[in-house]
């Protein structure tokens, strides 16, 4: 659903926990799926940092380069 407003975009974020393949149930990891609604792109990520970088790179007028790590 593209929008004509360059100051608006939307994302659908899903988070769930799974045990690593062959791993212990008590070591469940968070997994993330994010969908950029206007473009329909879906990505699967492993951390909040990756999620924030993905969103930051798709914000209207945002630079495509990731921010420097401290």
Backbone as numpy.savetxt, mean C-alpha at the origin, in Angstrom:
# Nx Ny Nz CAx CAy CAz Cx Cy Cz
-12.73 4.05 -11.37 -13.56 5.21 -11.37 -12.67 6.45 -11.37
-12.20 6.88 -12.52 -11.33 8.05 -12.58 -12.07 9.30 -12.11
-11.31 10.20 -11.57 -11.89 11.47 -11.11 -11.21 12.61 -11.85
-11.94 13.67 -12.09 -11.36 14.81 -12.79 -10.72 15.80 -11.83
-10.84 15.55 -10.53 -10.26 16.44 -9.52 -8.83 16.01 -9.24
-7.83 16.82 -9.63 -6.43 16.43 -9.41 -6.01 16.48 -7.95
-6.86 16.97 -7.06 -6.54 17.06 -5.64 -7.20 15.95 -4.83
-7.67 14.92 -5.50 -8.37 13.83 -4.82 -7.92 12.49 -5.39
-7.71 11.53 -4.54 -7.48 10.15 -4.96 -7.94 9.25 -3.83
-8.09 7.98 -4.09 -8.57 7.07 -3.05 -7.87 5.73 -3.14
-7.80 5.06 -2.00 -7.15 3.77 -1.86 -8.04 2.86 -1.02
-7.99 1.58 -1.31 -8.62 0.58 -0.47 -7.48 -0.25 0.12
-7.43 -0.31 1.44 -6.34 -1.02 2.13 -6.94 -2.17 2.92
-6.38 -3.37 2.74 -6.79 -4.55 3.49 -5.57 -5.05 4.25
-5.77 -5.39 5.52 -4.70 -5.94 6.35 -5.20 -7.24 6.98
-4.34 -8.25 7.02 -4.66 -9.51 7.67 -3.38 -10.18 8.13
-3.53 -11.17 9.00 -2.36 -11.86 9.55 -2.36 -13.31 9.10
-1.16 -13.79 8.76 -0.96 -15.19 8.36 0.35 -15.67 8.95
0.40 -16.95 9.21 1.67 -17.56 9.62 2.54 -17.68 8.38
3.85 -17.49 8.50 4.73 -17.66 7.35 4.65 -19.09 6.83
4.87 -19.28 5.54 4.83 -20.62 4.95 5.76 -21.55 5.73
5.21 -22.63 6.24 6.01 -23.57 7.02 6.41 -23.05 8.38
5.84 -21.88 8.77 6.22 -21.25 10.03 5.27 -21.58 11.15
5.61 -21.09 12.29 4.82 -21.33 13.49 3.61 -20.38 13.52
2.52 -20.90 14.05 1.29 -20.12 14.12 1.44 -18.90 15.02
2.32 -18.97 16.04 2.49 -17.83 16.95 3.37 -16.74 16.36
3.87 -16.93 15.16 4.70 -15.92 14.49 3.97 -15.34 13.28
2.69 -15.11 13.45 1.89 -14.59 12.35 2.37 -13.19 11.96
2.37 -12.94 10.66 2.84 -11.67 10.12 1.67 -10.91 9.49
1.75 -9.59 9.56 0.76 -8.77 8.89 1.06 -8.73 7.40
0.04 -8.88 6.59 0.14 -8.73 5.15 -0.81 -7.61 4.74
-0.49 -6.95 3.65 -1.24 -5.77 3.24 -1.54 -5.86 1.74
-2.77 -5.54 1.38 -3.11 -5.34 -0.01 -3.62 -3.92 -0.13
-3.13 -3.19 -1.10 -3.61 -1.82 -1.34 -4.03 -1.73 -2.80
-5.16 -1.07 -3.01 -5.65 -0.84 -4.36 -5.80 0.65 -4.56
-5.18 1.16 -5.62 -5.34 2.56 -6.00 -6.61 2.61 -6.84
-7.66 3.17 -6.30 -8.98 3.09 -6.91 -9.03 3.72 -8.31
-8.54 4.94 -8.53 -8.65 5.51 -9.88 -7.95 4.68 -10.96
-6.80 4.10 -10.63 -6.05 3.34 -11.63 -6.33 1.85 -11.61
-6.93 1.36 -10.52 -7.23 -0.06 -10.41 -6.04 -0.94 -10.09
-4.88 -0.34 -9.83 -3.68 -1.14 -9.54 -3.78 -1.73 -8.15
-3.37 -3.00 -8.00 -3.34 -3.66 -6.70 -1.91 -4.12 -6.42
-1.50 -3.93 -5.18 -0.17 -4.36 -4.74 -0.31 -5.11 -3.42
0.56 -6.08 -3.23 0.65 -6.79 -1.96 1.96 -6.39 -1.31
1.88 -5.97 -0.05 3.04 -5.41 0.64 3.25 -6.13 1.96
4.43 -5.92 2.55 4.80 -6.61 3.78 4.99 -5.69 4.98
4.86 -4.39 4.79 5.10 -3.49 5.92 4.34 -2.18 5.72
4.14 -1.50 6.83 3.50 -0.19 6.75 4.37 0.80 5.99
5.68 0.67 6.12 6.59 1.56 5.39 6.38 1.42 3.89
6.22 0.17 3.41 5.97 -0.05 1.99 4.61 0.54 1.59
3.62 0.39 2.45 2.29 0.95 2.18 2.37 2.46 2.05
3.03 3.11 3.00 3.14 4.57 2.97 3.90 5.04 1.73
4.94 4.33 1.35 5.70 4.69 0.14 4.83 4.54 -1.11
4.04 3.47 -1.16 3.15 3.25 -2.30 2.14 4.41 -2.41
1.50 4.73 -1.29 0.51 5.81 -1.30 1.16 7.15 -1.62
2.30 7.42 -0.98 3.00 8.69 -1.21 3.33 8.86 -2.69
3.71 7.79 -3.36 4.08 7.86 -4.77 2.91 8.06 -5.71
1.69 7.91 -5.21 0.52 8.08 -6.06 -0.34 9.27 -5.67
0.13 10.06 -4.74 -0.62 11.26 -4.38 -0.48 12.30 -5.48
-1.55 13.00 -5.78 -1.48 14.03 -6.83 -0.38 15.04 -6.53
0.50 15.24 -7.48 1.58 16.21 -7.34 2.76 15.72 -6.53
2.73 14.48 -6.06 3.84 13.96 -5.25 4.98 13.48 -6.14
6.18 13.64 -5.62 7.35 13.11 -6.32 7.29 11.59 -6.29
7.77 10.94 -7.33 7.73 9.49 -7.43 8.88 8.82 -6.67
9.81 9.59 -6.20 10.96 9.00 -5.49 10.61 8.76 -4.04
11.06 7.63 -3.47 10.80 7.40 -2.04 11.58 8.38 -1.19
11.06 8.71 -0.01 11.80 9.63 0.86 13.06 8.96 1.39
14.08 9.75 1.73 15.32 9.16 2.26 15.07 8.55 3.62
15.75 7.45 3.89 15.66 6.81 5.22 16.63 7.48 6.17
16.19 7.68 7.42 17.07 8.34 8.40 18.27 7.49 8.75
